[in-house]
Every structure is written in structure tokens, then in C-alpha cells.
Amino acid sequence: MKMNELGRTGIMVSELCLGSMTWGTQNTEAEGHSQIDYALDHGINFIDTAEMYPTTPLSAETQGDTERVIGTWVAKNKSRRGDVVLATKVSGAGYKNVRDGAPISPDTIQTALENSLASMQTDYVDLYQLHWPNRGSYAFRQSWTFDPTGQDTPQTLEHMEAVLDALDGHVKSGKIRSVGLSNESAWGTANWLRIAESKGYPRVASVQNEYSLMCRYFDLDMAELCHHEDVGLLSFSPLACGLLTGKYNNGERPEGSRADVSSANLGGRWSERALECANAYCEIAKKHDVDPTQMALAWCLTRPFMASVIFGATSMEQLKNSVKAADLHLNEDILADILSTYKDYPIPY
């Protein structure tokens, strides 16, 4: 498994990252533990979670259970804690199941971090991420109506400085090793970097944004910024919530799938055009005799700004299949077909 440096931190992470948002709902504690063991045994040292997980479905009753699944694994495997890079996220404005939807602030970070450390039964988090910006984001299909003109620039910059100051204290105390962003823009990332540099605060190491064959906003301004600033992408939903695996071809909704148990429209991704696009990519895989899941993940691994590709699994069979993507080479013919399909479906959802 190839290892990449997380920003300029010196922390090395596997190019595939095990996502955990099904642990506690679609997956039991034992299944979560088995996934961690298998991942570690096959070169994956990176696990991503969040205080709001699990998400399939989201509920106040299960909020935090994913971190607790990780915590019981850590408690049973104390000698292996150093083998794992644990990443989690503090929730922000609007999500009522966590702190009644309070925005991110030094106070909420203090509370959230202590809760996450207790849940995961660890003394430190390797990567602590801000789940989404207080000012809003164009992520999760909000791009159709995104309007930044209502943002208060001085207030936003003041907030960034206060948050970085708080994170600096937690880094110095040893509770956080590095910091990252999620669902961020180029302007936002640039200012987090600028303020950190001017004040001597922790430097942003990564940005966790959606990225897949079907969602390529990151290819433009963010790619340029990350190249020049050594900030790596942690791509979430690289399989477009399962659309790129082929399981939803022809509008099928397999029993137990996310479209069946959690999100009927896959978070705004389900549409006739999106299904056409996903089917086109699956046909490329069929044409070249490769697994569509592995092709989608392997393609993400070819991107120059990629630090790690976050994928999840609800079965050991899915996990084993996805891990094989690290060994799949996409030749020029496959890449040419992918590019052609991208031009046909540049923004399918």
C-alpha cells in the first residue's frame, strides 16, 4: 500500500482510508472491529470518523456510536494504537443532533474533542477536522443555489483566528497531532493557511471534500491551491454513494443498501442523468474487464492532489474487493474512455 505524507506534518497515511460511518447502524461493533483488523493487515493505517456518525441513517439515538465502536477496538488493542492514524471531525452549525446545532467555536471544539477522546478511548487524535464551515458551503448539492454574498468577511476571519488559536492549544497539549478542513472552498482554505502562517498556528494538512468520477469540483481552484500549499485531499464518497459500484444500475435498490435503509435519493445524487452517468462508467469497467468499484477507487488514486481516498463497506466482501483497488493499474485506454465519459457528463448531479 502506497503511503502519502499528510500535508507537511510528517504523518504518513495509506492511500486508501477506511471510512466508518456505517458502524453502529448498518454494521455491528464486531463487524467494525473486523474491518479495522482486516484493513491494518492489508496496509491501511488510516481510519476516518466523525462525532456525528453513524449516518446510515442519522439519528440522535445513535449519534457518537461510531466513535464508540472505534473506542472498544482501541481498548482491546492498546499496543496497536500507534499503528493507526485516527481522524475525526467536530460538527458545526445546523446539525441539531449535536449540541443543538451550535456553530463551531473554541467552546464547542473543547467539548467535542473531549467527548471524542473519551468515546475512542484514546489520549489524542491524529487529525482533527472541521466538518463544514460556519459560513456555509457549496457541498452536498448546495452548489445549485450557492451565494456567498451574505457572508460577513471580518466576522469569518475573526472566527478562523479564534478557532486556530483554540486548536493550537490542543496541539500543544498533545491532544491533537494535526488539523484539517472538510467541505471547504479555495477562499476558505487559503485564509485558514494565511492566518495560521501569520500567527504561528497549526497549518491545515488536508481538506476532506467529496470527489469521484461523478463529482470533480476539486479539479479546478482547489487542485491548484493544494498543489502550491501542500494540502492533500481526503476524498469522501469516491463511489458516489454506491452508484459507481453498479449495484444501482437500472434503478435497482438492493435490500440493505443506503438507498434502501437511509437516503432514498442518496443525498441528492439520485436522478435519471446520474444513473445514466454511473452506468456509462460501469460499461467502461465491463469493456476493460475490471471491477467497477476498483476502477472508480483506482482512478481517484491517480489524482496528483490525493492524500487518501476514503471508502466504506457494509460487508467484508465489499471491503476485500475495495482494498484491491490499490493494486489496479489503469492503462491509457481506460483513462481515455473515462475522460470521454467525463466530457459527456461533467456535472451529473
C-alpha positions as CSV (number, residue, x, y, z in Angstrom):
1,M,0.0,0.0,0.0
2,K,1.4,3.4,-1.0
3,M,1.9,5.9,1.8
4,N,1.5,9.6,1.5
5,E,2.5,12.4,3.8
6,L,-0.4,14.3,5.4
7,G,0.3,17.9,4.3
8,R,3.6,18.9,5.9
9,T,3.0,17.1,9.1
10,G,5.4,14.1,8.7
11,I,2.4,11.9,9.4
12,M,2.2,9.1,6.8
13,V,-1.2,7.8,5.7
14,S,-2.2,4.9,3.4
15,E,-3.6,6.0,0.1
16,L,-6.8,4.2,1.0
17,C,-8.6,5.3,4.1
18,L,-11.2,3.2,5.9
19,G,-14.5,5.1,6.3
20,S,-16.6,4.2,9.3
21,M,-20.0,5.9,9.1
22,T,-21.9,2.7,8.9
23,W,-20.5,1.3,12.2
24,G,-23.3,1.4,14.8
25,T,-26.2,1.1,12.3
26,Q,-25.6,-1.0,9.2
27,N,-22.6,-2.6,10.9
28,T,-22.3,-4.1,14.4
29,E,-19.4,-3.4,16.8
30,A,-17.9,-6.8,16.0
31,E,-18.1,-6.1,12.2
32,G,-16.5,-2.7,12.7
33,H,-13.6,-4.4,14.7
34,S,-13.2,-7.0,11.9
35,Q,-13.0,-4.2,9.3
36,I,-10.3,-2.4,11.3
37,D,-8.3,-5.6,11.7
38,Y,-8.5,-6.5,8.0
39,A,-7.6,-3.0,6.9
40,L,-4.5,-2.9,9.1
41,D,-3.5,-6.4,8.0
42,H,-3.6,-5.2,4.3
43,G,-1.7,-1.9,4.6
44,I,-4.4,0.6,5.5
45,N,-3.4,2.6,8.6
46,F,-5.9,5.4,8.2
47,I,-9.4,5.5,9.7
48,D,-11.8,8.4,9.3
49,T,-14.8,9.1,11.5
50,A,-16.8,12.0,13.0
51,E,-18.6,12.8,16.2
52,M,-22.0,12.8,14.3
53,Y,-21.6,9.3,12.9
54,P,-23.2,6.8,12.1
55,T,-25.1,8.4,9.2
56,T,-27.0,5.4,7.8
57,P,-29.4,6.7,9.0
58,L,-28.6,9.7,11.1
59,S,-30.4,9.9,14.5
60,A,-30.0,11.4,17.9
61,E,-30.1,7.9,19.5
62,T,-27.1,6.6,17.6
63,Q,-25.0,9.8,17.3
64,G,-21.5,9.0,18.5
65,D,-21.8,5.3,18.3
66,T,-19.2,5.0,15.5
67,E,-16.5,6.6,17.7
68,R,-17.5,4.3,20.5
69,V,-17.0,1.2,18.2
70,I,-13.5,2.5,17.5
71,G,-13.0,3.1,21.2
72,T,-13.8,-0.5,22.1
73,W,-11.3,-1.7,19.4
74,V,-8.6,0.7,20.8
75,A,-9.3,-0.6,24.3
76,K,-8.7,-4.2,23.2
77,N,-5.7,-3.3,21.1
78,K,-3.8,-0.8,23.1
79,S,-0.4,-1.9,21.7
80,R,-1.6,-1.1,18.2
81,R,-2.8,2.5,18.8
82,G,0.4,3.8,17.3
83,D,-0.3,1.8,14.1
84,V,-3.5,3.7,13.4
85,V,-4.0,7.3,12.2
86,L,-7.3,8.3,13.6
87,A,-9.2,11.2,12.0
88,T,-12.4,12.6,13.4
89,K,-14.5,15.8,12.9
90,V,-16.2,18.4,15.0
91,S,-19.8,19.1,13.8
92,G,-20.9,22.6,13.1
93,A,-23.9,24.9,12.5
94,G,-27.3,23.4,11.9
95,Y,-26.9,19.7,12.8
96,K,-29.4,19.5,15.7
97,N,-28.3,16.1,17.0
98,V,-25.0,17.6,18.2
99,R,-25.1,20.5,20.7
100,D,-28.5,21.6,19.2
101,G,-26.8,22.8,16.0
102,A,-24.3,25.1,17.6
103,P,-21.7,26.5,15.2
104,I,-18.0,25.6,15.5
105,S,-16.2,27.7,18.1
106,P,-13.4,27.3,20.7
107,D,-16.0,26.2,23.2
108,T,-17.7,23.6,21.0
109,I,-14.3,22.3,20.0
110,Q,-13.3,21.9,23.6
111,T,-16.5,19.9,24.3
112,A,-16.4,17.9,21.1
113,L,-12.7,16.9,21.4
114,E,-13.1,15.7,25.0
115,N,-16.1,13.7,24.0
116,S,-14.3,12.1,21.0
117,L,-11.3,11.3,23.1
118,A,-13.5,9.6,25.7
119,S,-15.5,7.7,23.0
120,M,-12.5,6.5,21.2
121,Q,-10.7,5.7,24.4
122,T,-7.5,7.4,23.3
123,D,-5.4,10.3,24.6
124,Y,-5.0,12.0,21.2
125,V,-6.5,12.4,17.7
126,D,-4.1,12.2,14.8
127,L,-6.2,14.5,12.5
128,Y,-8.9,16.8,13.8
129,Q,-11.1,18.2,11.1
130,L,-13.8,21.0,11.0
131,H,-16.7,19.2,9.4
132,W,-18.1,22.1,7.5
133,P,-17.7,25.9,7.5
134,N,-19.8,28.1,9.8
135,R,-20.4,30.5,6.9
136,G,-21.9,27.8,4.7
137,S,-20.6,25.6,1.9
138,Y,-21.5,24.6,-1.7
139,A,-21.0,20.9,-0.8
140,F,-23.9,18.4,-0.8
141,R,-25.7,19.8,-3.8
142,Q,-25.8,23.3,-2.4
143,S,-23.8,24.4,-5.4
144,W,-27.0,24.9,-7.4
145,T,-28.0,27.9,-5.3
146,F,-24.7,28.8,-3.6
147,D,-24.5,32.6,-2.9
148,P,-21.5,33.8,-0.7
149,T,-22.6,37.5,-0.8
150,G,-24.3,37.1,2.6
151,Q,-21.1,36.1,4.3
152,D,-19.5,38.6,6.7
153,T,-15.8,38.7,5.9
154,P,-14.4,40.3,9.1
155,Q,-16.6,38.0,11.2
156,T,-15.4,35.0,9.3
157,L,-11.7,35.9,9.6
158,E,-12.1,36.6,13.3
159,H,-13.8,33.2,13.7
160,M,-10.9,31.5,11.9
161,E,-8.3,33.1,14.1
162,A,-10.2,32.2,17.3
163,V,-10.6,28.6,16.2
164,L,-7.0,28.2,15.1
165,D,-5.9,29.7,18.5
166,A,-8.0,27.0,20.3
167,L,-6.7,24.2,18.1
168,D,-3.1,25.5,18.8
169,G,-3.7,25.0,22.5
170,H,-4.9,21.4,21.9
171,V,-1.9,20.6,19.7
172,K,0.5,21.9,22.3
173,S,-1.3,19.8,25.0
174,G,-0.8,16.7,22.9
175,K,-4.5,16.0,22.3
176,I,-4.3,16.8,18.5
177,R,-1.4,16.0,16.2
178,S,-2.7,17.8,13.1
179,V,-5.7,19.8,11.8
180,G,-7.8,19.6,8.7
181,L,-10.8,21.0,7.0
182,S,-13.9,19.5,5.3
183,N,-16.4,20.7,2.7
184,E,-14.2,23.8,2.2
185,S,-13.6,26.2,-0.7
186,A,-10.4,27.6,-2.1
187,W,-11.0,31.0,-0.4
188,G,-11.7,29.4,2.9
189,T,-8.7,27.1,2.8
190,A,-6.4,29.9,1.7
191,N,-7.4,32.0,4.6
192,W,-7.0,29.2,7.2
193,L,-3.5,28.8,5.8
194,R,-2.7,32.5,5.8
195,I,-3.9,33.1,9.3
196,A,-2.0,30.1,10.6
197,E,1.2,31.2,9.0
198,S,0.9,34.8,10.2
199,K,0.1,33.8,13.8
200,G,2.2,30.6,14.1
201,Y,-0.9,28.4,14.5
202,P,-1.2,24.8,13.3
203,R,-1.1,24.6,9.5
204,V,-4.0,22.9,7.6
205,A,-2.8,19.5,6.5
206,S,-5.8,18.3,4.5
207,V,-9.2,19.0,3.1
208,Q,-11.9,16.4,3.1
209,N,-14.3,17.1,0.2
210,E,-16.4,15.0,-2.0
211,Y,-14.6,13.7,-5.0
212,S,-15.3,10.9,-7.5
213,L,-15.7,10.2,-11.2
214,M,-19.1,11.9,-10.8
215,C,-18.1,14.8,-8.6
216,R,-15.0,16.7,-9.8
217,Y,-15.3,20.2,-8.4
218,F,-11.9,19.7,-6.7
219,D,-10.1,19.6,-10.1
220,L,-10.0,23.3,-10.5
221,D,-9.2,26.0,-7.9
222,M,-8.8,23.6,-5.0
223,A,-6.4,21.4,-7.0
224,E,-4.2,24.5,-7.8
225,L,-4.3,25.7,-4.2
226,C,-3.4,22.2,-2.8
227,H,-0.5,21.8,-5.2
228,H,1.1,25.0,-4.2
229,E,0.4,24.7,-0.5
230,D,1.0,21.0,0.1
231,V,-2.6,20.4,1.3
232,G,-3.9,16.9,0.5
233,L,-7.4,15.9,-0.5
234,L,-9.1,13.2,1.5
235,S,-11.9,12.3,-0.9
236,F,-15.2,11.2,0.5
237,S,-17.9,9.4,-1.5
238,P,-15.4,8.2,-4.1
239,L,-18.0,5.6,-5.2
240,A,-20.8,8.2,-5.4
241,C,-22.7,6.5,-2.5
242,G,-22.6,3.2,-4.4
243,L,-23.7,4.5,-7.8
244,L,-20.3,3.7,-9.3
245,T,-20.3,0.1,-8.0
246,G,-23.1,-0.9,-10.4
247,K,-25.5,-2.0,-7.7
248,Y,-28.0,0.7,-8.6
249,N,-27.9,0.1,-12.3
250,N,-31.3,0.3,-14.0
251,G,-32.7,2.0,-10.9
252,E,-32.3,-1.1,-8.7
253,R,-32.4,-0.5,-4.9
254,P,-30.9,-3.7,-3.3
255,E,-32.2,-4.6,0.1
256,G,-29.9,-3.2,2.9
257,S,-28.2,-0.7,0.6
258,R,-28.1,3.0,1.6
259,A,-30.8,3.9,-0.9
260,D,-32.9,1.3,0.8
261,V,-32.3,1.9,4.5
262,S,-31.1,5.5,4.8
263,S,-31.3,8.0,1.9
264,A,-33.7,7.3,-1.0
265,N,-32.1,9.9,-3.2
266,L,-28.5,9.3,-1.9
267,G,-28.1,12.8,-0.6
268,G,-29.3,14.4,-3.8
269,R,-27.2,12.2,-6.1
270,W,-30.1,10.0,-7.4
271,S,-31.5,11.2,-10.8
272,E,-32.1,9.8,-14.2
273,R,-29.0,11.6,-15.5
274,A,-26.8,10.4,-12.6
275,L,-27.9,6.8,-13.2
276,E,-27.1,7.2,-16.9
277,C,-23.6,8.5,-16.0
278,A,-22.9,5.8,-13.5
279,N,-24.0,3.2,-16.0
280,A,-21.6,4.7,-18.6
281,Y,-18.7,4.3,-16.1
282,C,-19.7,0.8,-15.3
283,E,-19.7,0.0,-19.0
284,I,-16.1,1.2,-19.2
285,A,-15.2,-1.2,-16.5
286,K,-17.0,-4.0,-18.3
287,K,-15.3,-3.2,-21.6
288,H,-11.9,-3.4,-20.0
289,D,-12.7,-6.4,-17.8
290,V,-12.1,-4.6,-14.5
291,D,-14.3,-4.4,-11.4
292,P,-16.3,-1.1,-11.4
293,T,-15.7,-0.4,-7.7
294,Q,-11.9,-1.0,-8.1
295,M,-11.8,1.2,-11.2
296,A,-13.5,4.1,-9.5
297,L,-11.2,4.0,-6.5
298,A,-8.1,3.4,-8.6
299,W,-8.9,6.4,-10.7
300,C,-9.1,8.6,-7.6
301,L,-5.7,7.3,-6.6
302,T,-4.2,8.6,-9.9
303,R,-5.1,12.2,-9.0
304,P,-2.0,14.3,-8.1
305,F,-3.6,16.1,-5.2
306,M,-4.9,13.0,-3.4
307,A,-3.6,12.2,0.1
308,S,-6.1,9.4,0.7
309,V,-9.3,8.0,-0.7
310,I,-12.0,7.3,2.0
311,F,-14.2,4.3,1.3
312,G,-16.6,2.4,3.4
313,A,-18.0,-1.1,3.4
314,T,-21.0,-2.8,4.9
315,S,-19.7,-6.3,4.3
316,M,-16.3,-8.0,4.5
317,E,-16.7,-9.0,0.9
318,Q,-17.0,-5.3,-0.1
319,L,-14.0,-4.4,2.0
320,K,-11.8,-7.0,0.5
321,N,-12.9,-6.0,-3.0
322,S,-12.2,-2.3,-2.5
323,V,-8.7,-2.9,-1.0
324,K,-7.7,-4.5,-4.3
325,A,-8.0,-1.1,-6.0
326,A,-4.6,-0.2,-4.6
327,D,-3.1,-2.8,-7.0
328,L,-5.1,-1.9,-10.1
329,H,-3.3,-0.1,-12.8
330,L,-5.5,1.9,-15.2
331,N,-3.9,1.9,-18.7
332,E,-4.2,4.8,-21.2
333,D,-7.1,3.2,-23.0
334,I,-9.2,3.1,-19.8
335,L,-8.2,6.6,-18.9
336,A,-9.2,7.8,-22.4
337,D,-12.6,6.3,-22.1
338,I,-13.0,7.8,-18.6
339,L,-12.1,11.3,-19.9
340,S,-14.6,10.9,-22.8
341,T,-17.4,10.0,-20.4
342,Y,-16.5,12.9,-18.1
343,K,-16.9,15.3,-21.0
344,D,-20.3,13.8,-21.7
345,Y,-21.4,14.0,-18.0
346,P,-19.3,16.8,-16.4
347,I,-21.8,17.5,-13.6
348,P,-24.3,14.7,-13.4
349,Y,-25.7,15.7,-10.0
